[in-house]
Amino acid sequence: MPERSPICRGGATLVAFAAAFVLAVAAFVLAMPRAALAESEPAVAEAQEAIVVDADGNVLWSKNADDEVPMASITKIMTAMVALDSGISMDTVVTIQDGGLPSTSQLAGLEAGSTCTFGDLMQAMLVYSANDAAYNIACAVAGSEDAFVKLMNEKAKELGLTHTHFANAHGLEEDGHHSSASDLVVMGRYALENYDYIAQAVCQPSCTITVDGSQKTFESTDALIGTPGACGIKTGATEYGYSFLGACSRHGVRIYSVVLGCPSKSGRFMDTLALWDWAYDRFTRSFGSSSAPVAYVPFADHFGLFLEVSLDSDASGVVDPTGGDLSWSRTSLRRGLLALPGQPMGTVTWKQGDRLLCMTTLSASATPLRLVYMSDFDTWLFNPQLAA
């Protein structure tokens, strides 16, 4: 008895094709294979202490993260939080005081007796890392730097920063002024998540302030501003080395990082990029390749031929390791079961919780193929010969 063509089964065959299509797509997308992992260690070249965490604070990688070392101007993130907690208006006019700061340190050139707004001081501190701005913020809020530092240490205790103690509001090296990479990344994450003012200020490439009616413009000390995904947040430099507390958001996934004790100014940024790239590469998932067919559908113009159904582009996304379960859904862009070459067949969307990971379209192949039926609608093999 000759082998029956699948088409001879009529409607039952078409129903089976529909089921096979759905099952094939389901098997394809539910597999969700992991991309090859990145190197097991990020290529950090200079930092003596470093850490990178996800949005929930889970440590992805660290190096000497609990060592207590000078944290330099990263201090100013705590200064900003305590200042904002005080509720002082940004429009408050502040008369500048001389803090006796070294002339070789980062200064905005604020002369004693001049005036500017509290908001301008905050901008100069967060964007340009001006030490004189930080000192005058402390005095404006608490009456003296010593009184302000007490508030800083209380805030550190509130946040659970067990390796941190502040001795000033600006970050210049001083006995008893230290922190750790593990504490600083907690501080930075808390600042960006709870203080919109800080989150906006640290992304600015420059700021312009007015002192005694004259404007001054300062460039940001953060060389990574403008880098894809970069979200700030604070540079630092002392005799111990250069440092950077950073945040990055790519594909909807936020990570935070700290590098301390880098010998060079550029090294802190290169090490930060190495941490970011490593973290995102390591947690990128590949959901499917456009080169692999996920199903076959009958060719509308010839009952003996069939078309591949494939993703129009490779599908991948960055999966948050603590972001919840992955899910997928398919939508059909057509009615019926037969297809023409190149015809859109639907879309496939991958999510993690409510967050979109990836979406791509499905299309029928441009060239029909001949399939050989083997058994009961569940096994189909390609005939390598293209249809005439």
C-alpha positions as a printed Julia matrix, in Angstrom:
388×3 Matrix{Float64}:
  0.0    0.0    0.0
  1.58   3.28  -1.02
  2.5    5.8    1.63
 -0.23   8.37   2.04
  0.48  12.04   1.58
 -0.24  14.16   4.68
 -2.61  16.22   2.58
 -4.81  13.18   1.99
 -5.89  13.39   5.6
 -7.64  16.66   4.84
 -8.94  18.68   7.76
 -7.35  16.37  10.31
 -3.97  17.1    8.82
 -4.52  20.86   8.96
 -5.56  20.62  12.6
 -2.48  18.55  13.29
 -0.35  21.17  11.58
 -1.82  23.83  13.83
 -1.09  21.75  16.9
  2.38  20.92  15.66
  3.06  24.61  15.05
  2.05  25.59  18.58
  3.94  22.69  20.14
  7.05  23.44  18.13
  7.03  27.1   19.14
  6.34  26.15  22.76
  9.22  23.69  22.85
 11.45  26.27  21.24
 10.71  29.19  23.54
 10.4   27.25  26.78
 13.89  25.87  26.32
 15.3   29.4   26.75
 18.94  28.27  26.6
 21.48  30.3   28.53
 24.05  32.2   26.55
 27.63  31.14  27.03
 28.82  32.6   30.29
 31.28  35.44  30.25
 34.67  35.03  31.84
 34.34  33.86  35.45
 36.23  36.95  36.65
 35.83  40.52  35.37
 38.93  42.09  33.84
 39.58  44.51  36.71
 43.15  45.77  36.26
 43.75  48.46  38.91
 41.19  48.48  41.72
 42.41  47.24  45.07
 38.82  46.88  46.27
 35.79  46.4   44.06
 32.23  45.12  43.99
 29.31  44.83  41.57
 25.75  44.08  42.7
 22.33  43.76  41.1
 19.35  46.02  41.72
 18.43  44.07  44.86
 21.93  44.27  46.3
 22.93  40.69  45.52
 26.69  40.51  45.08
 27.66  39.36  41.58
 31.42  39.69  42.19
 33.68  41.34  44.74
 37.3   41.84  45.7
 38.4   42.88  49.2
 34.96  44.45  49.51
 35.01  44.8   53.32
 38.46  46.45  53.57
 38.19  49.84  55.29
 39.95  52.46  53.16
 39.6   56.17  52.31
 36.5   56.73  50.13
 37.41  60.24  48.95
 34.66  62.34  47.36
 32.23  59.43  47.21
 31.6   60.9   50.68
 29.56  63.62  49.0
 26.7   61.2   48.26
 26.14  60.91  52.01
 26.52  64.69  52.32
 23.8   65.13  49.71
 21.42  62.67  51.39
 21.77  64.31  54.81
 21.33  67.75  53.24
 18.16  66.67  51.47
 16.86  65.04  54.65
 17.1   68.43  56.35
 14.39  69.84  54.12
 16.26  73.08  53.48
 14.96  74.89  50.4
 17.12  74.91  47.28
 16.37  78.62  46.99
 17.91  79.42  50.37
 20.68  82.01  49.96
 23.91  80.91  51.61
 26.77  83.2   52.6
 30.01  81.39  51.84
 32.39  80.56  54.67
 36.09  79.79  54.36
 36.6   76.17  55.3
 40.38  76.33  55.24
 40.52  73.69  52.53
 43.77  73.0   50.63
 44.06  75.17  47.52
 45.22  72.11  45.58
 41.97  70.25  46.25
 38.88  70.33  44.02
 37.33  73.76  44.62
 34.64  75.83  42.91
 36.44  79.04  43.87
 33.76  80.19  46.31
 35.12  83.21  48.17
 34.22  83.91  51.78
 31.41  86.46  52.02
 30.0   85.77  48.55
 26.51  84.38  48.2
 24.77  81.69  46.18
 21.77  79.47  46.59
 21.8   76.18  48.45
 20.72  74.48  45.23
 23.77  75.84  43.39
 26.02  74.48  46.13
 24.41  71.07  45.74
 24.97  71.15  41.99
 28.62  72.19  42.34
 29.17  69.4   44.86
 27.46  66.55  43.0
 28.52  67.45  39.45
 31.94  69.05  39.91
 32.77  67.46  43.3
 33.61  70.87  44.8
 34.95  70.54  48.34
 34.15  74.15  49.25
 30.55  73.56  48.18
 30.33  70.46  50.4
 31.76  72.33  53.39
 29.27  75.18  53.01
 26.35  72.77  52.58
 27.3   71.21  55.92
 27.46  74.59  57.64
 24.18  75.76  56.1
 22.34  72.65  57.29
 23.81  72.06  60.75
 25.63  75.28  61.68
 29.04  73.63  61.57
 30.78  70.82  59.75
 31.27  68.87  62.99
 27.54  68.95  63.74
 26.79  67.88  60.17
 29.28  64.98  60.32
 27.43  63.69  63.36
 24.28  63.51  61.2
 26.26  61.71  58.49
 27.38  59.01  60.9
 23.85  58.61  62.22
 22.64  58.12  58.66
 25.4   55.57  58.03
 24.26  53.61  61.08
 20.66  53.8   59.87
 21.71  52.27  56.54
 23.72  49.52  58.23
 27.11  50.72  56.96
 29.28  48.83  59.46
 32.63  49.64  57.83
 31.98  53.37  57.44
 32.86  56.39  59.56
 32.83  60.02  58.43
 35.14  62.75  59.71
 34.24  65.48  57.18
 31.63  66.37  54.58
 33.87  66.48  51.5
 36.04  63.37  51.55
 39.56  64.72  51.89
 41.77  62.15  53.61
 41.56  62.37  57.39
 41.98  60.01  60.33
 38.76  58.17  61.03
 37.33  58.86  57.58
 36.88  55.52  55.83
 34.46  53.11  54.24
 34.43  49.89  52.2
 33.3   48.89  48.74
 30.5   46.8   50.27
 29.19  49.79  52.27
 29.55  52.31  49.47
 27.57  50.24  47.01
 24.74  50.06  49.56
 24.92  53.82  50.02
 24.89  54.49  46.28
 21.99  52.15  45.6
 19.98  53.73  48.42
 20.73  57.24  47.17
 19.6   56.63  43.59
 16.49  54.72  44.63
 15.31  57.19  47.28
 16.57  60.65  46.22
 15.41  61.8   42.79
 17.46  64.98  43.14
 20.68  62.99  43.45
 19.75  60.63  40.62
 19.16  63.57  38.28
 22.17  65.65  39.34
 24.8   62.94  38.96
 23.82  62.33  35.32
 24.49  65.92  34.25
 27.55  66.53  32.07
 27.92  70.04  33.53
 26.29  72.58  35.8
 26.07  76.36  35.88
 25.8   78.19  39.2
 25.44  81.86  40.09
 27.75  83.43  42.68
 27.21  87.11  43.54
 25.3   87.51  40.28
 28.04  85.99  38.09
 27.66  82.62  36.44
 30.2   79.81  36.63
 30.04  76.6   34.63
 31.67  73.37  35.78
 32.15  70.1   33.91
 31.32  66.79  35.56
 34.18  64.72  36.95
 32.42  61.57  35.7
 33.99  60.56  32.39
 31.4   57.81  31.86
 28.48  60.19  31.4
 27.15  59.53  27.92
 28.28  55.91  27.95
 25.31  53.67  27.06
 23.43  52.86  30.23
 25.58  54.94  32.6
 23.63  56.52  35.49
 26.38  58.28  37.48
 27.15  58.49  40.34
 30.35  59.77  42.11
 34.07  60.01  41.55
 36.78  60.33  44.2
 40.53  60.78  44.53
 42.91  60.77  47.49
 46.5   59.73  48.08
 45.17  56.18  48.44
 44.03  56.23  44.83
 41.21  57.05  42.44
 37.73  55.7   43.05
 34.29  55.54  41.48
 30.84  54.6   42.72
 28.8   53.84  39.62
 25.41  52.7   38.37
 24.37  51.37  34.98
 21.05  50.37  33.43
 20.93  48.24  30.3
 17.99  46.26  28.91
 15.96  47.38  31.92
 18.4   45.82  34.41
 20.17  48.11  36.91
 23.51  47.25  38.5
 25.78  49.16  40.9
 29.55  49.06  41.25
 32.43  50.44  43.29
 36.15  50.54  42.55
 38.68  51.9   45.06
 42.43  52.41  45.15
 43.04  52.72  41.4
 46.5   54.16  40.57
 45.21  56.15  37.58
 42.26  58.44  36.94
 41.3   56.57  33.77
 41.81  53.21  35.45
 38.81  53.69  37.73
 36.57  54.14  34.69
 38.1   51.27  32.73
 37.66  48.95  35.71
 34.07  50.12  36.12
 33.31  49.35  32.48
 34.92  45.95  32.92
 32.6   45.23  35.85
 29.53  46.4   33.94
 30.34  44.5   30.76
 31.15  41.34  32.68
 27.94  41.48  34.69
 25.71  42.09  31.68
 27.48  39.49  29.54
 27.22  36.92  32.3
 23.5   37.33  32.78
 22.49  37.66  29.13
 20.19  34.87  27.99
 19.73  33.7   24.42
 16.12  32.77  23.71
 16.46  31.69  20.12
 18.34  31.98  16.84
 16.9   33.2   13.59
 18.75  30.36  11.84
 16.73  27.63  13.55
 13.18  26.93  12.3
 10.59  26.57  15.04
  7.75  25.09  12.97
  6.51  24.23   9.47
  3.3   25.3    7.77
  1.7   24.18   4.48
  2.51  26.28   1.42
 -0.71  27.94   0.23
  0.05  27.46  -3.47
  1.11  23.79  -3.42
 -0.22  21.05  -1.15
  3.01  19.09  -1.41
  5.28  21.87  -0.19
  5.85  23.55   3.16
  7.44  26.66   4.61
  9.73  27.03   7.57
  8.66  29.38  10.36
 11.58  31.16  12.01
 12.37  34.15  14.18
 13.1   37.23  12.11
 16.05  38.07  14.37
 18.06  36.46  17.14
 16.32  36.86  20.5
 18.23  37.67  23.69
 17.87  39.72  26.85
 19.52  40.4   30.18
 17.92  38.35  32.94
 17.91  39.77  36.45
 19.11  36.87  38.67
 16.58  37.88  41.33
 13.89  39.27  39.05
 11.41  36.41  39.16
 10.11  33.78  36.75
 10.52  33.94  33.0
  7.5   33.67  30.73
  6.71  33.85  27.03
  3.69  34.48  24.87
  2.9   34.15  21.17
  0.43  36.17  19.14
 -0.82  35.31  15.66
 -0.84  37.96  12.97
 -2.99  35.97  10.53
 -6.02  33.73  10.33
 -5.98  30.3    8.73
 -3.31  27.66   8.41
 -1.77  28.09   4.98
  1.07  30.52   4.33
  2.84  32.34   1.52
  6.62  32.88   1.36
  7.78  35.67   3.66
  4.36  35.98   5.29
  4.32  37.28   8.9
  3.26  34.47  11.21
  3.14  36.22  14.58
  5.29  37.52  17.4
  6.96  35.95  20.41
  7.52  37.96  23.59
  9.67  37.02  26.57
  9.22  38.63  29.99
 10.6   38.38  33.48
  7.73  39.28  35.74
  6.29  42.45  34.18
  9.59  43.48  32.58
  9.96  42.99  28.83
 13.08  41.01  28.01
 12.73  40.62  24.26
 10.19  40.59  21.45
 10.65  39.38  17.91
  8.45  38.46  14.97
  7.91  35.1   13.25
  7.82  34.77   9.47
  7.48  32.04   6.88
 10.55  31.28   4.81
 11.01  32.73   1.34
 11.5   29.36  -0.36
  9.14  26.36   0.0
 10.55  22.96   0.95
  9.36  19.4    0.51
  8.75  17.44   3.73
  8.61  13.66   4.06
  5.95  12.39   6.47
  7.2    9.7    8.87
  4.57   8.83  11.53
  1.5   10.2   13.3
  2.11  13.92  12.74
  4.87  14.2   15.38
  8.03  13.55  13.33
  8.87  15.45  10.15
 12.17  15.38   8.31
 13.45  17.79   5.73
 14.04  16.59   2.25
 17.35  18.37   1.56
 16.3   18.93  -2.04
 14.56  22.28  -2.58
 11.23  22.16  -4.31
 11.36  22.81  -8.0
